[in-house]
Amino acid sequence: MHLRTPGRPIALLGSLALMLAACSSAATASPGGGGASASPAGGVSASPAGGASASPMASESMGTEPSASSGTGGDVDLTGVEVSVGSKEFTEQLILGQITKLVLEDAGATVDDQTGLSGSTVVREALTSGEIDMYWEYTGTGWINHLGNETPVPGSDEQFAAVKEADAANGIAWLDPAPFNNTYAIALADEKATELGATKLSDLATVASANADAMSLCAAAEFLSRDDGLPGLEAAYGFTFGDNVSEVEYGLIFTETDKAERCIFGEVFATDSRMVELGLTVLEDDKQFFPSYQPSLNVKQEVLDANPGIADLFAPVAEALDDETILTLNAKVDVDGEEPADVAKAFLEEQGLMGG
């Protein structure tokens, strides 16, 4: 992150104040010179509660209040702050990245758009190395993949608390999570689910015994190697797809699964709207193998320390992102063909989270 602090001609203003005082006994001037001072971030600093905290210079000024941005954070002003925002490459992440960019810009920050990075590992390394300052990560991914734990923490609140506490040692702050849960899921065409009698993941052991040819899977590369992906899933439920696994681009999984030719089953995200459009059945995770995947804006702690108002900017944003909302936003891109940036802007405006 790059911080810019504009210079202030304090001496000149002090002289002007003395001249004015000499000319009129009714006129007064403060030692600070008539304006709120700049914080180390280059704008009025924001307190953790979202209010502007006055610097010594501001406290001695003529009472001029710092200007407030009109968006989510109310009086959080990030003018002069430069930050870099990243995201992963799939639709939901691109939307979250654009939401983040727009909210920061609405508060006055200058944003370097680094959204669309390929894969969880790449974007995490970009954050820890300082190439980016923030991105949205999922609690399960943070706990399993980034922190190296083998089993999830039961309960979404408990999982969030655990990953937040553990990652603090790495200088990463996890802000308030959104309520939606974008966990992994296994889906198949409705008619195939009926034909195979499969409604939950534990049914797949029975399917494998009775009809091994039906045990075929389409999945993206990351799912095939993650501990909370295919290897762990097969071990937890006691079945295997064997060699009948096709690595395909995530976006193609839905049509391949719907056609049920190349593969019967497909790896999907629970908040992906294309499942509804195509009529796919999601198998119940009856052993609760998959971790909770609530998204939280991950911010470099040093960035948050310099600009604590960032947490207040995004608290109402996260709160507004429930399951129904994110499904709708994803559908606007994946089904209706809209651009993530346009979808993000419309969402923020409709929710009153930026502008006016």
N, C-alpha and C positions, 0 to 999 in steps of 0.2 A: 504494500500500500504506500502511496505517496501522499504526503501531507503538505499543504501549502498554507502559509500564514502570511496574509497580506500585511505589508508594513503600514504603520500609522504615524503620521507627522505630529507626534505628541507635543514636541517643543513649539512648533508653529501654532498649534491650536491653543497651547497655554498662553503664548504671547497675545494672541487675538483675544483671549478671555480677559487678560489684564487691561487691554486697550478699551474693550467694551465697558469694563467696570469703571474705568476712569472717566468715560464719557457720560455715564448715567449711573447714579447711585442706586437706581431701581433695578439695574441689570445685574444678574449674577451669572457666574460661570463655574463649572466644576473643574477640579484638577484633571479629570479624565479626558476632557476635551469634547464631550458632546456625543458619544456613541458607545454602544456595547462593544466590549473588546473581543478580540478573536481568541478562541481556544487553540490549543496545540494542533487541533485538526483543521484549523483555518476558518472555523465558523463558531457560532455560539455553542458552547458545550452543553450536552444534554445530560440530565441526571438519570439514574436508573428508573426513576418513576416517570420519566418522559418530560419533566420540566427543564427549562433552561437554567443552568447554574451560572451565577454571575462571577466573573473573574474579578480580582481586585480593582482593575481599571473600570470595569462596568459598574461596580458597586459605588464608585465615586463619580459617576457620570451625571449628566443633567437629567437622568431619569428616562432617557430614551430606551424603550424596550426593544430587544432583538426581534427581527421580523420572523414570523412563523410560517413554515410551509403549510400549504392548505390540504395536505394529504393525510395519511394514516397517523402520523406521529404528532399532529397538532403543532407543537412548538419545537419539534426536533428539526434543527437546521444543519444540514451537512454541506453547506456552501463552502467550496474550496477543498473538499475532501475528494480524493481519487481512489476508487476501489476497483477490483477486478472480480467479476462474477463468473463462475463456471457452472456446468451441468453435464450430465451424461447425455447420450445421443438419442434416447427414445422420446416419444411424444410427450409423455407426462413430465419428464425432466426438462424438456425444452420449454414447456409452458411455465413450469416453476421458475426456470432461469429468467425468462422474460418478465414474469411478475416481479421478481427480485430487482431486475434492472430498472424497471419503470418506477417502482416504489422509491428506490434510492435516488433516481433522477428527479422525482417529484419533490424530494426533500432537499434538492440542490446539489447532490453529489455528481461527479463526473465518473461514468462507469465504462470500464473496459470489458466488452462482451466476449467472454471466452466460453460461451455455452456450446454444447455439442461435442464434448470430449468423449472419446471412445472407451467405455468400460469403467467400472467402479474403481479398479486399481489405479488407472491413469488419473482420474479426477481427484482421488484421495491424495495421490502423490503430488499433484499440482497444488493442493491445499497445504500439505505439510511442508512443502519446499518453498512456499511463498509465491508461487507463480500466479495463484488466485487467492482471493481473500475470503471467499465464501461460496458454498453451494448447498443444495438440499440433499441430505443423505437419509437413508432409512435405518431405523433403529436395529433391525435384524442384521442388516449388512454391516453396520458399524460394529456390532457385538461379535458376530461370527467371523466375518472376513477381515476387518481391519484390526480388531483387537485380539483375534486368534482364539476365541472361546469355541468350544465344540458343541455346547448345548445352549439353547435359548433360555431366557428367564421367563417363566410363565406370567402372563398378565401384561397388557400393553403399558400400563403405568409403571409397573415394576421394571419392565424391560427398558423403558426410557430412562428411568432413574439410574439404572445400573450402567448403561452405556454413557450417560452424561457424566457420572462420577468418574468412571474409569478413564474416559478420554480427556478429562481435564488435565491429567498428568502429561498429555501430549501437546498441551497448549491449544486444544480445540474446544470451543464452547458450543453446546447444543442448545439452541433456543427452543421456546415452547413448541411442541409438535402439533401438526395438523391432526384432526381426529380420524382421517381416513386411513385404512390399512391396505397397502398395496402388496400383499403377500403373494408368494408363488402359489400356483394352483395347476392341477392337471385337468384338462377338458377333452371332450370328444363330442361328435355330432349327436344331437338328441336321439336320432333313430338308432345309432350305434349303441348308445347307452341303454336303450330299451332292449335291443337285440341281445346284448351281453349281460343284461341284468346288473349293470354297474351303477351304483349311486354314491359310493364312498371309496376311498383309496384302499381300504382293507379288502374290498371285493376283488382287487387285481390279483391277489394270490390265487384266488379261485379261478379267475379267468385264465391265468398263466397255466394252471394245471389242466384245465379243460380244453383250452384252445390257444396253444402257444403262438400260432400264426397271427392272432389278434394283438399280440403284445408288441406293438411297434410304436415308436415315439419320435416326434419331431421336436427339436429343442434348439435354442440358441447356444453358442459356444460356452458362455459363462455358466449357464445352468448345469452343463455337463461336467464341470470340474469343481464346482463349489461344494463345500461341506454341507451347506444347507440346501443343496440342489440334488441332482440325481443320485450320486453315491450314497448320501445319507438317507434319502427317501427309500431306496431299494433295501437298505439295511434295516431301516425302521419297520417297514411293512413286510419284509420277508418275501419279496418277489424280485424278478429281474427282467429287463427288456432284452438282455443278451446283446446280440449283434444287431438287433433290429432298431437301431438308433440312428436317426438322420440329423446331422448338424445343418441347420438352415438359418437364414436371417430371420430375426424375430418377427418382422412384419409378414413373412410368408407362412408362419405357423398356422394362422387362422384358416386361410384358404386350403392349405394342405390337410388340416384336420377335418375341415368341413367336407372335403371331397372323399376322405377316408380311403385313399388309394396308396399313397406313399407311406402314410402313417395313420393309425387309428386314434392315437392319443397325442396331445400337444401340451407343451409347457406354456402357460399364460400368466399374466399378471391379473390379480383379482379386480383391479379397477379399469381394465381395458374394455372399452365400449364395444369393440368388434365382436365380442362373445354374444352380446345381445342381438346385434345386427344379423349374425349368421345362425343364431339358434344353436349355440353350443351348451352342453351340460357340464357344469363344474363339479367334480367329484369332491365330496366332503372329506376334509382332513380329520377323520374321526380319532386319530391318535395325536392330533395337534403337533405334528412334526414341524411344520413350517413356522418359523419365528414370526413375531409381530413386526410389521414393516411400516411403522408410522414415519412420515417424513418430518425432518427437523432441519431448519437452516443451520448449517455448521459454519461457524465464523472463527477465524484465527483470534485467539484470546487477546493478543496485543492490539488487534484492530478494534475489538469490542471495548477494550479498556480505554482506548483513545476516543471512541465514539459510542458510549453506552446507550445512547438513544436509539441505536439500531434495533435493540431488543424490543423497544416499544413500537417502532415502526412496523415490525412484523408479527407482533402478538395478535392483532385483529385480522391480519391476513391469514395466518395459520388457522385461527378459529373458524374462518369462513369456508375452509376447504374440507368439507365433509365428503362422505362417499358419493352421494348423489351429485354434488357439485363437480367433483373431479371427473366422474364418469361423463357428465355433460360437456365439460371442457375438452376432455380427450376426444369425444365424439365429433366435436366441431372441427377438429384437425383430421382425425383418421377417417371419418365418414363423410363430413361435409367439405373437406378439402381446404379449410381455412388455414391461415398462417398462424403459428404459435404466438407471435408477437401481437397480432390483431386480437386473438382470443384472450390473451392476457390483459390487454388494454381494456377490452369490453368488460371483462369480469371485474376489474378494479373500479371502473367507472360505475357499473351497475351496483356494486356493493358500497359505493361511496368511500372507497379506499384511496383515491387519488383525485387531484383536481378539486375545484370548487369546494 
